[in-house]
Amino acid sequence: MGTGDKINVFPSRMILSVMKIRLKGAQKGHSLLKKKSDALTLKFRQTLKKIIENKMVMGDVMKAVYFSLAEATYSAGDITQTVIQNADKAQNKIKFQKDNVAGVQLTNFTMHTEGSDNYQLTGLGKGGQTGSRCKDTAQKALKLLVELASLQTAFITLDEAIKITNRRVNGIEYVIIPRFENTIAYIIEELDERDREEFYRLKKIQDKKKIIREKQKKLAAELTAKEAAAAAEEGAMMEQPRNILEPAHDPDIMF
């Protein structure tokens, strides 16, 4: 009988066909999940590479931002109050959209600018060029930060999706498929054993029938031989002529 973990079923040909269909479905699902895992892993590596590149660039960009802020402060003085007064509403806004990667929804952040520039007249008195340079550098850093946040979010989502997918792949490969295979092997062995038992039973029946037929033939031959001998003896007695010298035996007549 089949060893290993198997499903408790009654061995029959119908159950065997059902188990084969389920095994085929499990193998198809394993193949699809394996392809999904490979696609997610490829996207994961690409995202990780972009994160490393952006973080390496981020250091230089933030250094340039602080240096530009120091230049603007040196040229125009403290511009903190001017910036706060002109900031009535957000000019840079974040939009997000969903990207589908092998059935996994990844959030993608994009930054866009709305309305006019509120800081066009800032720095007319002094430090206008350094202030404009500081604003452009900070805008570039903000855009890079949004892109990095999008990559980090996608990185975490992909990491969780890959773990779940790999667990499913391993579960199908090492638990479900072997269980179906063991069940199919068990059913096949049981059906073969049942066929062998049926063949042996039919063979014994045929042997017994053969013995009975031989006995019947032997008895029939013996009866035929006895009947033939009796008939021959009777025929011989009927054919023998009567001796007239012997006294005849007449049947008694009763009145």
C-alpha positions in Angstrom: 0.0 0.0 0.0 1.0 3.6 -0.6 3.1 5.2 2.2 3.1 8.8 3.3 0.4 11.4 3.9 -2.6 10.7 1.8 -6.3 11.5 1.7 -8.7 9.0 3.3 -10.9 7.9 0.4 -12.5 4.7 -0.7 -10.4 3.3 -3.6 -12.4 3.2 -6.8 -11.8 4.2 -10.4 -14.1 7.2 -10.1 -12.1 8.5 -7.1 -8.9 7.8 -9.0 -10.0 10.0 -11.9 -11.1 12.7 -9.5 -7.7 12.6 -7.7 -5.9 12.8 -11.1 -7.9 15.9 -12.0 -7.1 17.5 -8.7 -3.4 16.6 -9.0 -3.3 18.2 -12.5 -5.0 21.4 -11.1 -2.4 21.5 -8.2 0.5 21.2 -10.6 -1.0 23.9 -12.8 -1.5 26.2 -9.8 2.1 25.5 -8.7 3.4 26.5 -12.1 1.4 29.7 -12.1 2.4 30.6 -8.6 6.1 29.9 -9.4 5.9 32.2 -12.4 4.3 34.9 -10.2 7.0 34.5 -7.6 9.7 34.9 -10.3 8.0 38.0 -11.6 7.7 39.5 -8.2 11.3 38.7 -7.4 12.5 40.4 -10.6 10.4 43.5 -9.7 11.7 43.4 -6.2 15.3 43.4 -7.3 14.7 46.2 -9.7 13.0 48.3 -7.0 15.9 47.6 -4.6 18.4 48.7 -7.2 16.5 52.0 -7.7 16.3 52.5 -3.9 20.0 52.1 -3.6 20.7 54.5 -6.5 18.2 57.1 -5.1 19.7 57.0 -1.6 23.1 57.5 -3.0 21.9 60.5 -4.9 19.8 61.7 -2.0 23.0 62.4 0.1 24.4 64.7 -2.5 21.0 66.4 -3.1 20.4 67.1 0.6 24.0 68.4 1.0 23.3 70.8 -1.9 19.9 71.9 -0.3 21.6 72.8 3.0 24.4 74.5 1.3 21.9 76.6 -0.8 19.9 77.4 2.3 23.0 78.7 4.0 23.9 80.8 0.9 20.3 82.3 0.8 20.4 83.0 4.5 23.8 84.7 4.2 22.7 86.8 1.2 19.1 87.7 2.2 19.1 87.1 5.9 16.5 85.0 7.7 13.7 84.3 5.1 11.7 81.9 7.4 8.9 84.5 8.1 8.6 85.5 4.4 8.2 81.8 3.4 5.6 81.2 6.1 3.6 84.3 5.1 3.4 83.4 1.5 2.5 79.7 2.1 -1.3 80.1 2.1 -2.0 76.7 0.5 0.0 73.7 -0.7 1.5 74.2 -4.1 3.1 70.8 -4.5 0.7 67.9 -4.2 1.0 64.1 -4.2 -1.1 61.8 -6.3 -1.0 58.1 -6.1 -2.0 55.4 -8.5 -2.0 51.6 -8.5 0.3 49.5 -10.6 -0.5 45.8 -11.1 2.5 43.5 -11.0 1.5 39.8 -11.3 -1.7 40.4 -9.4 -0.1 42.6 -6.7 -1.2 46.2 -6.4 1.7 48.6 -5.9 1.2 52.2 -4.9 3.0 54.7 -7.0 3.4 58.3 -5.8 3.8 61.2 -8.2 4.3 64.9 -7.3 2.8 67.7 -9.4 2.6 71.5 -9.0 -0.6 73.4 -8.9 -1.2 77.2 -9.2 1.3 80.0 -9.6 4.6 80.4 -7.8 4.0 82.3 -4.6 7.7 83.1 -4.2 8.3 85.0 -7.5 8.9 88.3 -5.8 10.9 86.9 -2.9 14.4 88.2 -2.8 13.9 91.3 -5.0 15.7 93.5 -2.4 18.7 91.2 -1.9 19.7 87.6 -2.4 17.2 86.9 -5.2 19.5 84.6 -7.2 20.6 82.5 -4.2 17.0 82.3 -3.0 15.8 81.0 -6.4 18.7 78.5 -6.5 17.7 77.3 -3.0 14.1 76.9 -4.0 15.0 74.9 -7.1 17.3 72.6 -5.1 14.7 72.0 -2.5 12.1 71.3 -5.2 14.5 68.7 -6.7 15.0 67.1 -3.2 11.3 67.0 -2.6 10.7 65.2 -5.9 13.4 62.7 -5.1 11.9 62.1 -1.6 8.5 61.4 -3.2 10.1 58.9 -5.6 12.0 57.3 -2.8 8.8 57.0 -0.7 7.1 55.3 -3.6 10.0 52.9 -4.0 10.1 52.1 -0.3 6.3 51.4 -0.2 6.6 49.1 -3.3 9.6 47.4 -1.7 7.6 46.5 1.5 4.5 45.4 -0.5 6.6 43.2 -2.8 8.5 41.7 0.2 5.2 40.6 1.8 3.7 39.4 -1.4 6.9 37.3 -2.2 6.8 35.7 1.2 3.1 34.8 0.9 3.6 33.5 -2.6 6.6 31.4 -1.7 4.8 29.9 1.2 2.0 28.9 -1.1 4.4 27.5 -3.7 6.2 25.4 -1.0 2.9 24.3 0.5 1.7 23.0 -2.9 5.0 21.5 -3.9 5.8 19.7 -0.6 2.4 19.0 0.9 -0.5 19.1 -1.5 1.1 17.5 -4.6 2.8 14.6 -2.6 -0.5 14.0 -0.8 -2.4 13.7 -4.1 0.4 11.5 -5.5 0.3 9.2 -2.5 -3.4 9.0 -2.6 -3.3 8.0 -6.3 -0.6 5.4 -5.7 -2.7 4.0 -2.8 -5.8 3.8 -5.0 -3.9 2.2 -7.9 -2.3 -0.4 -5.6 -5.7 -1.2 -4.0 -7.3 -1.6 -7.5 -4.5 -3.8 -8.7 -4.8 -6.0 -5.5 -8.5 -6.2 -6.1 -8.0 -7.2 -9.7 -5.5 -9.9 -8.6 -7.9 -11.2 -6.1 -10.7 -11.3 -8.7 -8.5 -13.0 -11.2 -7.5 -15.6 -8.6 -11.1 -16.1 -7.6 -12.2 -16.6 -11.2 -9.3 -19.0 -11.8 -10.3 -21.1 -8.8 -13.9 -21.1 -10.0 -12.8 -22.3 -13.4 -10.7 -25.0 -11.9 -13.6 -26.3 -9.7 -15.9 -26.2 -12.7 -13.3 -28.2 -14.7 -13.1 -30.8 -12.0 -16.9 -31.0 -11.8 -17.1 -31.4 -15.6 -14.5 -34.2 -15.5 -16.3 -36.0 -12.8 -19.6 -35.6 -14.6 -18.0 -37.0 -17.8 -16.5 -39.9 -15.9 -19.9 -40.8 -14.3 -21.6 -40.4 -17.6 -19.0 -42.7 -19.2 -19.5 -45.3 -16.4 -23.3 -45.1 -16.7 -23.0 -45.5 -20.5 -20.8 -48.5 -20.1 -23.1 -50.1 -17.6 -26.2 -49.4 -19.7 -24.4 -50.8 -22.7 -23.4 -54.0 -20.8 -27.0 -54.5 -19.5 -28.4 -53.9 -22.9 -26.0 -56.3 -24.5 -26.8 -59.0 -21.9 -30.5 -58.5 -22.3 -30.2 -58.7 -26.1 -28.1 -61.9 -25.8 -30.8 -63.5 -23.6 -33.6 -62.5 -26.0 -31.7 -63.8 -29.0 -30.9 -67.3 -27.3 -33.4 -70.0 -28.7 -35.6 -72.0 -26.4 -34.8 -75.6 -25.6 -37.9 -77.6 -26.1 -36.7 -80.3 -23.8 -36.7 -78.1 -20.8 -39.9 -77.9 -19.0 -41.8 -74.8 -19.6 -42.8 -72.6 -16.8 -46.2 -71.2 -17.3 -47.6 -68.6 -15.0 -50.0 -69.7 -12.4 -53.6 -69.0 -13.2 -55.7 -68.1 -10.2 -59.5 -68.4 -10.2 
